[in-house]
Amino acid sequence: MPDARLPLRRRHSALRTCITLFAPYGFRATYHHLTLSAAIPRRLEADPDALVWAVEELHEARVLWLTRAEEYAGRSSGL
């Protein structure tokens, strides 16, 4: 969960760290996608909530990916 008490630059850095751990399109493409879809501005102060939206989208993608991976593992174990 995002911590609004942290400075924006630190939260932005944390988002980039999350992308190093889960990047469905590769790091650069995933970061680019999130930047566009969440409309992250160059000046983070202009819209701090954009970081929250990006984190939520990345989290939703990870949950979906984990669910599908578990389904696949379940099908594969029955072979």
N, C-alpha and C positions, 0 to 999 in steps of 0.2 A: 504494500500500500504506500502510495506517495506520502512523503513527510513534508507538509507545507512549511514547516519551521526551517527547513534547510534552504540555503541560498539557491537561487535559480540555476546558477552555473553548476553547482554541485548536483542538483536534480537532473540537469541536462547530461552531465557526466555519468550519472547512475543509469539513465536511459541507454546511453551508448554502451555501458558495461553489460546491461541486460541483452542488448543486441549481439554482443560478442558470444553470449551463451545460447541465444535462440535467434537465429537469423534464417527464416525460411527461404529467403531469396538470395542469401549471401549478405555479408555485412553492409556493403555500400548500397545495394538495391533495397534492402529492408529499411535502412535509415532514410534513404531517399523517399521511399513509399510513405513512411510514417511522417516525414517532414511535410509532404504534400497533403496527405489525407487529414492530418491533424492541424494543418496550416501553422506550423511552428515558425514564428517570425525570426528574423535575424536578431532583433533586439528582444530577448526573451521577456523583458519587462512589459512589452506591448501586449502580450497575451500569455500569462503564466499558466492558464488552464490548458493551453495547447499541449504542454508536456503531459498533463494528466490524461488527456484524450489519447495521446500516442501510447502511453503505458497501458491504458485500458485495451486499446486495439491489439497491442502486442500480446498482452495476457490472454485475451480471447482467442487469438490465433494459436497460442501455445496450448490452451486447454483443448481446443478442437484437435490439434495435432496429437496430443497425448491420448485422447479418446480413440482416435483412429488407429494409433499405434497399438493400443491395448486390444482393440478389435482384431487387428491383423495378427497380433501375437496369439490371440485365442484361436483363430482359424488355423494358424500355422502349427500350433501344438497338437491339434487333432489329426495331423497327417500320419 
